[in-house]
Amino acid sequence: MNILTLSLKSLRHRSFHTLLCVLMTAFSVMAGVLVILTADHMKNRIARDTAGVDLVIGARGSPLQLILSSLYHVDIPTGNMAQADADAIANNRDIAQVIPLALGDNVEGFRIVGTNPNYIALYKATYDQGRAWTKPFEAVAGAYAAQSLHLKPGSEFEGSHGLGAGGHHHADKYKITGVLKPTGTIIDRLVLTSVESVQDIHHEGKHEDHDEHAKAPEITALLVEAKNPRAVINLPRMINRDTQVMAASPAMELTRLTAMMGISSKLLIGAAIVLMVMAALSIFSGLASSLESRSDDLAVMRLLGMSRKRLFSMIVAEAGVTALLGALMGLIAGHLLFAAVIAVIEPLQASGASALVFRPGEVILFVTVVAAGLLAALIPALRAYRTDVSGLLRGSS
């Protein structure tokens, strides 16, 4: 009978304790997998949404708020800037491309963004249906927005004032001319139109309020691609010093954001490590206690010809099988749990999160857990190795 068969029989004999050890190990791995998948998805999502944007320029206020509202559309903008100021900045010789954003309206909670076709190209989006807008109050819907709002070419909708659902409805209607394919970026959750459409609808609102003074056109922000790395450093200094607007670097602000997010991730990883240690201790205690109850059996095995090395290998194999089963169950459970989380959190669905993707960190986690289980078996295995058979037989008699 080989070592593995003997180990499996021994584990089956202690089935209840073996099950507890496996479940403890699986739970620790599941927690670790959930942290890895979530953190990796967030990291990739942040990188995708900022690709090609060196600076964001907008009204003075919080730089992080400007980044969150203009790149991720999860915060309120810092304000608006005059179209004339935006045009002056766009003509700077150190700027390769400027993409304007005009915010302020939504349709059932999905933001309406006034911009130009370069915004679609920025996220490498392509059309699933229809075409781009060519005149005011034509619009293009991102994949997730179109699916949620049941929009298709020819559909019409009214925008609501504000960036959240429930605002005052504007009288003018937008008409969908195109629907984009999924990209896994923020553009999937947006409805895009021309800057002029957003400006016109709010200018019209001023007349409805009987404002005697027509307000100059405004936009919310500019997404800027600089010509070279030097310009990325110099432009913010110049803009923040010499103009009435503010330039913020996505790289710098997102470093701050990820640092704040990192605290939570470290806490979760710490909890997973604690669970991992507990699982290893559970394996250790199970093997150690079993040696006491199996002392007679071990003595008989030795008398029947089992060598010390073979006995040592059997104890280690028991721990290895327990850790391996727990790690496999934890990997599967972790992905199933992440799939459940995706199913109930809409932003994860919209950003293309998938539970079918395996990350390098999971391999490291798997190997670490199995190694911890094997290490936990060393002391009990050494005890078995050093067992004095004659002493055990004298004690039992």
N, C-alpha and C positions, 0 to 999 in steps of 0.2 A: 504493500500500500504506500503510495507516494505521500510527500509532505503536504501537498495541497489538499488531498483527500482527507488526511488525518485532521488537518486544520478545520476543514468544513464540518466534519463530524463533531469536533469539539465545540465549534460555534453553534451548531444546531442543538447540542446538548444544553447549552446556556442561551437558548433562543431569546428569552425575555431581556436579559442584560445586553445581549448582542444587538437586539433591535433598538434599545435605548441609545447605545453608542453610535449606531448608524444614523439614527434620527438626529442626535446632537451634532454629529459631523455634517449631516446634510443641511441642517438649519444654519450653521455657520457659513457654509459655502454659498447657500442661497442668498444670505445677506450680503456677502462679498460680491457675488455676481450682480445683484441688483445695483449696488453702488458703482461697480465698474461700468455696466451698461448705461446707467443714467448719466454718469460723469462724462463718459466718452461721447454719448450723443450730444450733450450740451456743448462740449468742446468743439465738436465738428459743426454744430449748428451755428455757434458764434463765429467760427472761422468762415463758414459759407456766406453768412449775412454781411460780413464786413469786407469780403474779397473785392479788391479794386477801388476801395474808398480809403483815401489817405487822410482826409480832413472832412469835418462837418462844420458848416458855417451857419450861424443863426443868431437870433436875438440874445443879448447878454443874459446870463443866469448861470445855472448849474451846468458845467460841461457834461457830466454824466447824464443829466436829464436830457440834454440836447441829443446825445448819442442814442439813448434809449428810445426817445420819441421819434427820431428821424430814421434810425436804422432798424430798430426792432418794433417800433410802433406799440410800445407797452407803457408809455408815460405821456403826460401832457406836454406839449411843446413849451419852450421858454418864451414864446411870443412870435411875432412876425417881424420881418425886415422889409424895408422899402424895396420895390423892384429896381429903383435906380441904383441903390447900394449894391444889390446883387449883380446888376449888369456891370458896374464898375469893377467889382472883384473878378468877374468872369473874364474880363479883358486883361488880367494880369498875365504877363509873359511866362511866368513860372507854372501856370496851370495848364494841364493837358486837356482836361475835360471837366465840365460842370453839369451836374444834373439837378434841376430845380425840383423842390417839393412844395406843394401848396396843400396844407391840411386844414381840417376844421369840420368836416362832415363825415357821416357814416351811413351805411345801409344795414339795419338790423344788427348793429355792433361791428360790422366789418368796415374798416376805414376806407374812405374814398380819397385817393391820392392824386392830386394834380401834378403831372410831370411831363416828360417827353419820352419818345421811344427808346432813348438810350438807357432808361431805367430798366426796360425789359431786357436789353442786351447785357446790362451789368450782371444780371443773374442767369444769363444764358438760357432764358426761357424761350420756348417756341410755341407756336399756335396749334392747339388741338382742333379748334373750330374757328372759322371766320377770319377776321383781319384786324389791323390796328385802327384806332380812331383817326378820322381825317377832318372832323369839324367839331365845333362845340357841342357838348352834351352827348357825345358818343363815348362809350367806355369799353374797357377790356377787363374781364374778370379773371382773377387767379383761380387755379384749379380747385382749391378747397372752398373758396368763397362761392364759386359757381355751383359746386355740388351742394353746399349747405343752403344756398338761396334759390336753387333750381333755376339758374340763369343760363341762357343760351343765346346765340345770335338772334336778334329780333326782340328779346325780352326788354321790357321797360320797368324802371323803378324810380322812386322818389328818394332823394337824399334827405337825411335828418341832420339838423345842426348839432354840432358837438361830436366828440370822439367815442361816445358810448351810446348804446341803444336808448330810445325814449325821448330824444330831442324833438324840437319843432320841425315839422316837415316843410321842405321848400316846395314851391309851386311847380318849378320846372322839373321835367322828367328826363332821366338819362336813358339812352338806348344802347344795349349791348351789341357790339359789332364783332367781338372775338372772345374766345376762352383759351387760356393758356394750359399747357401740359404741366403736370406736377414737377416741381423742381426740388422740393425739400427745403426751400428757403422761405423767407418772410413774404415774398411776392405771392405765394399761394393763397395767402389770407387777405389779399388786398383787391380793391376794385380801382382800376387806373383810368384816368381821363387826362385831358389837357389842362395845363395850368390856367389857361383862359377860362375854362368852364367853371373852375372853383372860384376864380376871381369874379367872374360875371355874376354867379349866383349869389355871392355875398354883397357885391355892389348893388344888385337888384334889391337885396334885403334892406339896404340903406334907404333906398327910395320908399320902400314900404313903411319905414319908420319915420318918413318925412324929414330926413336929414337934409339940411339946406346946402351943406358943403360936401361935394363929392370927394370921397377919400381916394388918395393915390393908390395904385395897385400895390399889393404886398404879396410876398411869398413867405413860407415858413422856414425853409432851410435850403442849403446847397450841399450836395454831395460832390466832393472835389477829388480829382485824381491829379496829383502833382507830376511835373515832368521828370523830376529826379529826387533822390533822397535828401539832397541839400535843401530843396524847396520845401520838403515836408517839415524841416526844422525852422526855416526862415519865415515861411508864410504865416504861421500862427503868431509869431512875435510881431510881425508887421501889422497884421489885421487887428490883433488885440490892442496894439498901441495906437494905431492911426485911424481907426474907424469906430463907428458906434455899434458894431456887431462883434461877435465872438467866434473864434475858431477853436474847435476841439479835436483832439486826435483820438480816433477809435482805439488805437493800440494802447495808448496810455490809460484811457478811461476803462477799457475792458480789463486791463491788468488789475485795476482797483476792484472791479466787479468780481473777477474770478478769485481774487484774494478773499473777498467776503464770502463767496460761495465755497471756497476751499475750506473754510472753517467747518462748515456743516459736513462737507465730504470727509474731512479728517475725523470728525466725531463718529460718523457712520463706519468708516474704516476701522477706527479704534474699537467700536462695538463688535465688528465682525472678527477682529483679532482676539478679543476677549472670549467670544464664543468658540473660536478655533482652539484657544488654549484650554477652555473647558472641555471641548470634545476630546482633545489629546489626553487630558487628565482622566476623563471618563474611560477611555480605552486603557490607560495605565492602571486605574483602580480595578477595572474588570479583570484584567489579566493577573494583577497581583493577588486579588482575592480568590481567583479561581485556582491559583497554585496551592493555596492552603487546603481547599476542598478536594483537589486532585492529586494530593501528594502520594496516596497509595497507587493511583493509576499510573503516575509517572514512574514510581518505583518498579511496577510490573513491566512497563515498557522498557525500562533499562535492563531488567533481568531477561527480557525476551530478546535482547540484542540491540536495542536502539542506542546509538552512540550519543555522547553529549552534544556533539555538533548538530546531529539530526534533531534532537530535542530542542536545542536553541533555535534552529531554523523553523520548527513547527510553531513555537510561540511567536516569533517574528511574523510568520506567515499569517497567523490569526489576526494580528494587529493590521497587517497590510490589507487583508481582505476586508476587514471592517472599515478601515479608512477609505479604501477604494470604492466600496459600495456607497458609503456616505457621500463621498465627493461626487460620484456620478449622479446620485439622486439630487444632490444640491445644485449641480449644474442644470439639470433638467428643470427642477423646481424654480430656480432663479429666472430662467428664460420664460417659463409659464407665468410667473408672477409679473415679470416686466410686460408680457403681453397683456395681462389683466390691467396693469397700470395704464398702458397705452389706450386700452379700450374705454377707460373712464376719464382720461385727460385729453381733451380736444387738441390743445396745442401740440402735444406729442404726435397725435395723428396727423395734424396739418404739416408738421415739420418732417414727416417721413420716417419717424422712429420705427424700428423693426426689432422684433425679438428673435429673428432668425439669423442675426449677425453674431459671429463669435469674435471676441477681442483677444489680443495677445495677453492682456492682464488675467484672463480667465485660465490660461495655460499655467501661468505663474502661480495663481491661486490653487489650482488643482494639484500641481506638483508639491507646493508647500504643505498642503493639508495631508497628503499621503506621506510625505517625509516626516511630518510631525507625528503621525500615527505610528510610523516605524520607530522613531526615536523613543516614543512613549513605551514601546515594548522592550527596549534594551535592558532595563533594570529587571523586570520579571524574567526575561529570557536568560539573563546572567545568573539569576537565582536558580533557575531550573538547571542551568549548565553546571553549577557548582553543587548541586544536590548530592548528598552522600546517601547512596542507595542502602548500604548496610545499616546506617543510622535510622533511616525511615522504616526499614523492616523490623529493627529491634523495637522501635517506638510503637509500631502497629501491633507487635506481638505482646 
